[in-house]
Amino acid sequence: MNCLDELRSAQWIESDLVGSPFQGVPAPVFRKRFHLPKDVEGAELLWTCMGLGDIRLDGRPLHSGQFLPGWTDLRKRLRVMRVQLPALSEGEHCLEATLGDGWAVGHVAVKPRQHDSDRVRFLARLSWEGGSLQTDESWEWYPSAILANDLLMGEDLDARLLENPGPARPVRLSSVATPQLQLHEDPVVLRQECFPCQELGVQGTQRIYDLGQNISGRLRLRVRGDRGATLILRHAEVLHADGSLYLDNLRGARATDRYTLAGREEEEWEPSFTFHGFRYASVEIVGGDAEILDLQGIALYSDMPRRGEFSCSHPLLNQLFQNIVWGQNGNFLEVPTDCPQRDERLGWTGDAQVFAATAAFIRDVVPFFKKWLTDLRDSQTEDGAIPCFAPNTGAFTLHPYGGPAWSDAMVLIPWYLYESSGDLSFVEDNYEAMTRYMTYLQQETVLQHICCHPDRTDWAGFGDWLALDGSGNSFGNTPKDLIGTAFYARNAELLRRMAVLLNKKEEASLWAELHSEVRKAFQFRFLTPEGLPTGATQTACILALHFNLVSEGQRPGCVRELVRRIRKDGPKIGTGFVGTPYLLQVLEDHGELELAYALLEREEFPSWLFPVTQGATTIWERWDGWHPERGFQNKGMNSFNHYAYGAVGQWMVESVAGLAPEEPGYTRIRFKPRPGGSLSEASASLEAPAGRISIHWQRKDTQLQLNLELPEGCSGILDLPGREVEELQPGAHQLTRNLEGNDHR
């Protein structure tokens, strides 16, 4: 019998604590005392819950993972934790499960509580040779010392209640429908880096602290003080000029934790069922005196081993890359969220697809994205539409179709992950969902091969989100049907390649034919004969060029228009989420490398380095989340940890340092450094499946000195500007190449 079939014989149990859409309740503890007549080895626990579970046997935690069993579309799929227990001795034992609200019961984005369940519920089965127990009416429950908990709002704990938890009560059996159960085999959220807090001073009744790094996580405190004194912990990403916490951008997220002291000599506490996006924190003490002995910030994110590193001779670019890394850390928590601080924290598809390639270099995200692509497939409607985030919470009451560059994540991310990992299952598992999505586009939004044609749909997505050419709106000025058709063509081309990989020759021919027709329609509708796109925004030019939608005769005119628009009042960036990821690569591909470097190294607003010069330690949602002359941007949408613009990391690695995959999975490498700007050296390394791959180059006058490393099982090529490509064999290579004369080895 399948182990999950055994779990289905257990019964869901619940407490009497319900709450309401805007009022939480204490976290219940479910308990089962049992007796073992002899020593037992090989016991196994299967458990899951609606909510989040902290499971303990005889007081010892059974998991290092946080927020288990995690976040899925809880109406469709629920993951089950499987725990192999250590040897159990003869005698009395106690299995306890403290359940927090989490995504199932607590607030999600802007929605009230109780989105998927009105209360927390628990399901478990403990089995050993010759015996078992499972959740049923014989269990009992009692309220914990956690008086309230919510992922967005925070957590309150009264340590006095730990001394006397109160009488146990019989559980209720629940008749709730069970979604599809699936063993949890995905990366779990872990407690990661620890940051000591530096006290900055006092603001009124609050002490202000600085972690030095913007994180997703929570505070751990060590304190002593009066019984009944309460510490109020507030969290923020940035400070006002007067040194107080800037909280306006949290919107409806309270992001406040409270700890009431029991009055012991020394007490320690870290919340269990919440996290916050913050660098700064304040501590206010009410109801008595207390002394903070230690305060630390604990970063939380999914378990993803580090793969890639980058560095160069420009300190601000090094900090930019670290900001990209921490933008990923802070937002890759169960799903690729847009931001960790405000009442949103959703798995936005557009953000994920622009950043996926960079993410795959920095960390091993293969298991993480396999899980999330399952969420994405679960979110697909019966007619094939892909929403703008997954799991699909229905927040913001948006259209079932997320729009161009957002819903297209269904096609783009599997391809990017296949290129990075060489794992064909990304294509195999998602191909059917991709084809259904393309059918949806054709039936609902396409007219004469134009996707998001205004005569077919009144919802064409988010445009070039937060572009600076937007004339006061967030959508930018690039026509939405241009964006839609460009990505429609891109999808067709990638599906052709994927059909070839899957040996679907007939389908590959159909995708190729579709791509050809869409390309012609794009040129007819959006390009003048000399290659000027409709609207001629930077993003319009970029998409036309990068997706190869211009004819050879139109290409020079399109490039000239792009360069003209960048150099006007600049050079500076005018692109948003859609155009920015491809901007520097398009310039490099069309002979404008120095212009690309000018944009990369620019420190004035708008630029990648402007936030760095303002002390940023993560990527900002807006190019000007804060400006010394104008202050803070629109508080309704002003995240200081939003990784989308961090997609520039891919160009930094592949063109600045020069480490790029020539074949999927980095089995063949293209070393293609493109030195430029003020840089005198750069390096990148990657822990690939075959071993460590690295490049370091140093520029001295007209010579380029290179140190390359290729593991066994990999081949490579050296591709330098203006030179013939050279083949490289595995091993270490120390090379000198004079780009204007003789070579030295």
N, C-alpha and C positions, 0 to 999 in steps of 0.2 A: 504494500500500500504506500502511495506517495505520502511523504510527511505532512504535506498540506492537507491531504484528505483526513489525516488523523486530527489535525487542528480543527477541522470543520465539525468534529464531534463535540468540541467545546461550545460553551454558550457565552454570548456577550453579556457582560455585567456592567452595571452603572450605579451611581449614587443618586441621592435625592437632590443634589446641588445642580441647579439649572442656570440661573442668571437670566439675562435678557439681552436684546440686541446691543445695549450700551452699558450694561452692568455685569462685571465679572463676579466670580465666586471663588472661595478657597479651593486650592487644588486637593482633590481627594486622594487618599492612600487606600489601595485595595490590598488586603492581607489574607494569607492562607497559612495557618500553622499545620504542620504535619509531622508524623513520626516515621522514622525508618527503623525497621527491626534489625537491620544489619548494615554494615558498610556497603556503599554503592559506588561503582565506577561506571563511567560512560553515560551519565545522565545527560539528557538534552532538553533544552527549553525552547519552545516555539512561542512567540508572542507578537501581538500587534495591538494597535489601539487607534481610536479616533481621538487625536490629540498628540501629545508628546509623552514619552515614558521614561522615567528613571527607575530601573528595575534593580532590586537588591535582594540578595539571599543571605540571611543571617546578618544583615546590616552592611554587607559588602557589595559595592556596585558591580554589575555584570558587564558593563560596557564602558569603553572610553569615548565612544561616539556621542555627539550632542544632537539634540532635536530629533531623536529617533521615534518612529521609523521613517521620518523624512516627509517630503512634500511631493505628492503626485496629484493627478486629477482624482480626488478622493471619492468621487461618485462612480468612478470607473475602475480604479486600480489602487490597491493597498498593499504595501510591502510588509513582509513578515520577517522578524529577526529570528535567527537561529543561533543558539548559544550552546556550545559544548561545555558542560560544567566540570569543575575539578572534582576529585573524589569526595564523596559525602560520607560522613561518619554515622554510625548508628546513633539514634537518639532523636531529639526534637529539633526541628528546623522551622524557619519562617521565610516565606516568599512574599515580598512587598513590591508594589508598583505605585509610585507617585505619578499622577498624570497632570500635565499642563495643557493649556488650551491649544497652543500651536496654531497651525493653519486651518485645522478642521473646525475649531470652535471660536478662536479669537478673531480679532480684526484682521482683514486682508485688504491691503490697499485702502481705498476710501470706503469700503463696504463695512457695515456694522458687524458685530459678532455673529456667531452661529451660522456661518455661510454653508458649511457642509454637515454640521451636526449641532443639535441644541445643547449637548453636554459631552463630556469625555466618556469614553467607553473602553473596556479592556477585554481582550481575548487571549487566552494562553493555555498551553498544555505542557506539563513537565512529565517526562517519561524516563524510565530506567528499566533495566532487566528485571522483569517480574512485577512491575508496578507502574502506576501513573496517577497523576491528578490533573484536573483541568478546571477552568473557570466554570462555576455553577453556583447554585444558591447556597452552598456551604461556605462561600467566602464572606468576608466582612469588610467594612470600610470605616474610615474616620477622617475628619478634616485635618489637613496638614497645617503646619505653621506658615505656609505660603498663602497669604490672605487674598492675593490677586496676582495674576500673571498674564502677560500678553506680549506677543512679539513686537508690537509697535508701541504699546503704552508703557511697558516696564513691569517690574515685579516688586511685590511688597512681602516682607517676611518679618514676623514677630518672634524673636528667638525665645521669648518667655513661654511660648506655647510648645516648644520642644521638650520642656520639662514634664508636661502633663498633657498629652495629646487628647485626652478625653475618651469617653466610652466608645467602643466599636458598635457598629450598627449593621444589620443584615443588608446585603446588596440586593439590588433589583435585577431581574433578568430583563434583557432588552430584546425586542422583536425587530430591531433595525435590520434592514437588508444589508447583506455582506457584499461589497464589491469584489471584483476579481482579486484573489490573493496571489501574491508573487513573492518568492524568496528575495530578501534584500541582498543583492550581490554588487551593489554600487558603492562608490566612494562615500564615506561617512564624513560628517562635519567633525573636525577635531579642534581642540584647544591648541593653538600654535604658538607664535611668538609672544613673549611677555615684555611689556614696556614699563619700566619704573616711571612713576608720575613725579614731575617736578612742580613744586608749589610756586605759583607766580605772584600771589598776593591775595588780598581780601577785597571783595566787592560787597559792601553792605554786610549782610549776615552770611555771605558765602565765601568759602575759600576756593580759589581757582587753581586748577592743575593742568599741566600740559604733558601729554605722552610723547610729543615730538614726532608722531606719525599718525595720520588719519587711518583708522582701522574700522572693520566691522568686529564687534566684540562686546566686552563688558568689563566692569571693574571688579577687582578682587581686593577686599580690604581686611586689614587686621586692626582691631580697635579694642579699647577698654573704656569703660565709663559707667554712668549711673544706669541702674535698671530702669527701663522705660524710656530712656533717651532714644530719639530716632534720628538717624542719618538720612538725609534726602540727597540722592545723587542724580544730578542732571547732566546731560551729554550734548555736545555741540561740535561741529566741524571747525568753526572759526570763531573769532572774537570780534566784538565791536571795538571801535577805537579806544573806548574807555576801559577796555580789558574785561568787560562782561561777556557772557555767552551770547552768541548770535543764534537765536532759536526760531526766528521767523520762517526759515525754509523747511522746518519740520512739518509745517502745516498741521494736520490733525494728530500726528504722532506725539504723544506726551514724552516718551523717551526718558522716564523718570523711575528710578528704583528707590525703595525705602527699606531700611533695616532698623528694627527696634531691638535694643540691647536687652539681654537677660541679666546683665550686671555681673558677669563672671570676670575673673582677673584678666583674661584675654579672650577675644572672640574673633573668629574668621568667617567671612561670608563672600560667596560669589553667586550671583543669580543662576538659576538652572534653566529657565524657560523663556529667556528673552535675549535679545542682542540689540546693539545700537551702532549707528555710524557716527564716529566721533574721533576727535583728537584732543579736545578739551573737555574738562568736567568740573563741576562745582559740587562742593559738599556743604550742606547746611545742617546744623545740629539744633534740634528743637526738643523741648520736654526734659532737659537735663544736660549735664556736662559729659563730654566724651573726648578722648584723645586718640587721634589717628596714628597708629604705630607704623603702618605701611599701606600704600595704595599703589596698585599696579593695573595696567590695562592688558587684557588677554585678547589676542586676535583669534577670531574664529573663521575658518573657511574649510571647504571640502578637501579631502585628502587627495592631493595631486602632486606627485613628486616633481621637483624642479628639473627641467631639461636644459634650458638655454640661458646663456649669459651674453652680455654685450658691454663693451666699454670703448672709450675713445679719448682723444686728447682734449676734448671740450667738456669742462666740468658741468656746465648746465645741461648738456645733452646726456651726460651720465645720470644726472638727477632726473631728467625727463624719463629715461628708461626705468629708473627705479619707481617713479610715479606710475608708469604703465604697469609694472609688476604689482604694485600695491592697489591699483585700480582693479586688477584681476583678482587679487586675493580678497579684497573687500566685497566683491560682487559675485564670486563663484562660490556661493553658499547654497547647496542643494540644487539650485537652478541658476542660470546666468542672469542675475537681476540687473536692473538699470541703475539702482542706487540703493544704499543700505540705511539711509537716515530717515526719510520722510514716509508718509503714509502711502507708499506705492510698492516698491520692492518686488516688482513683477518680472517674470522671465520674458522680457521684450525681445521679439524676434529680430527686429532691425538692428538693435545694438549688438546682439549676439553674432549676426552674420558678418558685420563689418569687422569684428574683432577676432573672429574664430581662428584665422591663420596666425595672427600674432600670439593668441592664447596658446595655440598648439606648439609654438616654438618655446615659450617660456616654461610651460608645465606639461606634464603628461595628462592631457584632458580627454583621452580616448574613452575611458569608462564613464567619465562625467558627462560627455556629450552623448554617448550611447543612451544613457538614462534619460537625458533631457529630450533627445529626439523621440524616445518613446512617449514622453509627455506631449510632444508636438503632434505626433500621430494621434494620440488620444484626443487632442483638441480639435482635430479635423472634423468638419461637419460631414453629414452624409452625402451632400452634393459636392464635396471636395474642397470647400473653402478652408483656408488657414487663417486663424486669428492673429492679432498682433502680439499676443503673449501666450505662453504656456507654462504651467497649467492655466487653463482658461477659467478665470474667476468671474468673468462677466463684469469686472470693474469698469467704470466709466461708460458703460452701456454703448460700446462702440459697435461698428458694423461687423458681421461675421467674418468679412474679408479684411485682413489687416492692411492691405495696400502694397504697392510696389516697394521693393527693397526690404519690407518687413515680412510679408508672407512668403516671399521668394527664399527666405531662409530654409524652407523645406527642400529646395533644390541645391542651394549654394553651400550650406554647411556640410552636408554629407560629402560633397565633392572636395571641399577644402580639407576635411578630416581624412579623406582617402589619400589626397596628395601628401599630406603630412605624415600619415602613419603607414600607408600602403595596405591598410586593412579594407579589403573589398566588401566586408559586411556592411560598411556604411552605405554602400551603393545597393547591395542586395536587400537589406532590410527596409530601405526607404523608397525604392524605385516605384513601387505600386502607388504609394502615397503621392509621390511627385507627379505621376501621370494623371492621377485623379485631380490633383490641384490644377494642372495645365488644362484639363477638360473643363474644370470650373471657370477658369479665365476665359476660355473660348466661348462658353455658353452664356456667361454673365457680363463680361466687360469688354470683349473684343469685337470690333467692327472693322472690316477691311484690313485685318492684321494689325490694327492699332489697339493696344491694350489700355484699358481705362479711358476708352473713347467717351467723350462727354455726352454723346447720344445714346450710350448704353448704360451708364451708371452715374449716380450723383455722389458716389464715394470713391475717390481715387487716392486715398491714403494721406500720408503726412508730408508729401513733397520732399524737398531737400531740407529736412528738419533743422531748424535753428541756423539756417544760412544767413550770412550777413547782408545779402542782397534782398532781404525779405520785405523791405519797405514797411517795417513795423509789425509784420505778421511772422509767425513761427515757421511757416511752410516754405519760405523762399520764393523766388520768382521763376524758377525753372518749371516749365509746364509739366503738370502731373502726368498727362498722357505721354509726353516725351520720356519721362522717367519710367512709366509703366511699360512702354514699348521697348525701351532699351533693355530692361530686365527680362521682359518676355523673350526677346531675341537671345539674351544670354542664357536663359533657362533652356531654350531649344538646343543651343550649341552644346551645353553641358550634358543634356540628356542624350544627344547623339553620341557623345563620348562614352557615357555610361552604358548605353545600349550595346555599343561595340564590346565593352568589357564583359558584359553579360551574354555575349554572343547572340544578341537579338538583332540580326542583320536587317530584317525587314523594318523593324521599328527605327533602327538607326537611320535608314534611308528616309523614313517619314519625318524624323526630327530634322534631318539635314534640309529636306525640302521646305519644312516650315521655317527654319532659320533663314533660308534664302529669301522667302517671300516676305518675312517680317523685316528683314534688312532693306529690301527694296521699298517697302511701305514707309519705313523710317526715313529713308533718304527723300522720298517724294513729299512727305508731310512736314518734315522738320529741318531740312537742309536746303540752302540755296545752292545753285550750281557751283559757286566758289567755296562752299563748305561752311557757311555761317549758319549755326543752329538757330531755330526759333527762340527768341528771347536772348540768345547768345550769352547766357550766364556762364560763369566758370564751370559749373557742374554740367550744363548742357554740352559744352565742348569736351569735357573730360569723359563723360559717358559715351559720346559718339566715338571718340578716339580709342578709349580703353576697350570697349566692347566690339571694336572693329566694324562700326556701322557706317563709316564714311568710305567712299570710293577712293582710289589712289589719287584721282584728280582733285578731289575735295579736301584731302588731308592737309596740304600746306595751308590752305585758307583757314581751316579749323584751328590749326596750331597757332597761326598768327593771331587769330581772334582771342584765343586763350591767353597767350602771352601778353597781348595788349591789355586785356582786362586785369591781369595780375599786376602788371607794371603801373597801371593807372593809380596815382596817389600811393604808390607803394615802393617796392613790391609787397603785396599783402594778400592774405587769404580771404576769399569771399564765400567759400563753400560751407555746407552743413554736413549732416551725418551721411548723406548719400554720396556726395562728391569728394569729400576730404580723403577717404581711404586710398583713392587711386591717383590723387593729385601729383605727388612727387614722382611716381612711376611713369605717368604719362609725360611729364616734362623730361625725365631721363630718356625715355624711349624716342623722343623727338628732338634730341640734340640740345636740350635746355638744362643740362646738369647744373650749371652754376646758378641758374635761377631757382632750381630745386633746393640747392644748398642755402641760397639767400633766404628762402622761406623757412627752411628748417632752423637756421641759426638766428632768425629775426627775434628780437627780444621785446619789441614794442607790440602793443595790442593792434591787431589781432595776430596771434601766433601761438605755437606750441610752447615757446619758452616764456611768454609773458606770465602765465601762472607760476612758473618756476621762479621767476624773479620776484614774485610776490609771496614766496614762501610755501607754495603748494607742495604737498607730499603725495598727492594722487591727481588723477586727471579730472578736470572740471567739466561739468555738463555744458557750460557756455564758455565761449572764448573770453568773456568778461564777467565771470561770476562776481568778481569784485574789481573795481577800478579806482585808483587813488583820487581821481577827480569826480567820479560819479557815485562812488560807494557801491552798495550791493545791487545786483540785478533784481528782476522781478521775483519776489519772495515765493510766489506760487510755483515756480519751477527754477530752482537754483541750487542744484546739487553740486557739492564739491568733491564727489567721488562717483564718477560716471565715465566708464572706460571707453566709450565709442571713439573719441578722438585719439585714443591710444593706439588705434590701428596703424598709426605711423611707425610703430615698432617694427612692423614687417619690412618696411623700406630701410630702416636703420640697420637691421640685421642683414638683409639680402643685398643691399647696394652700398651702404656706407661701409660696413664691415666686409660684406661680400660672401656670405655663406647662404646658399640657396639650394633647394632640392632640384636636381635635374630629372629625377625619376621618383615616383611615389615611394614614401617611406625612407627617403634619404639613402637609398641603395646606390645611387650615383649622384655626385655632388657637382654643382657648378660654383667654383670660387670666382666671383665676379666683382671684386672691389671697384668702386667708382670714386676714387679720391677727389675731393673738391672742397670748396669753402676754405675755412681756416684750419681744417683738420690736418694734423701731421701724422696721426696714427689711429688705428682702430682695430678691434678684435671682437670675435664672436666664437662661442663654442656651444656644442650640442651633445648631449648624451643620447645618441641614437641607438636603436636596437642592436646594431653591429658593434657599437663602441663609441668612443669619443671622437668627434669631428671638430676641428678648430682651425681658425685662421687668425693671424696677426700680421698687419702690414704697417710699415713705417715709411714715410715719404721723406727723402733727402734730396733736395734739388730736383733733378729729373729722374732720379732713381727710386724704385719701389722695392724695398726689402720685404720679403714675405716668409713667414713660417707657417707651414700647412701641416695638418695631421689628418690622415685617412686611416680608419681601422681596416683590418682584414675583412673581406667580403664586400667592401665598397670600392667603387672606382670614382674617378673625378676628372674634371677638366678645369683648366685655368683660362679664364676669359678676361683679358685686360683690354682697355680701350685702345683701338687702333692696331691691334695685334692679332695674329692668327691664334686660334684656340689650341691649347696644348693638352695632351692626354696625361693623366697622372695615375700612378699605381699606388696601392696601399703603402702606408709608411709615413715617416716624417720627412718633410721637404723644406730645405732652406734655400731660397731662391732670391736672386736680384735681377730685376728687369729694368733696363733703361728704355724708357718709352721713346727715346729719340736717338738711340744708337746701339752699341754693343751690349750683350748680356753677360752676366756672371752667375755661375752656379756654385 
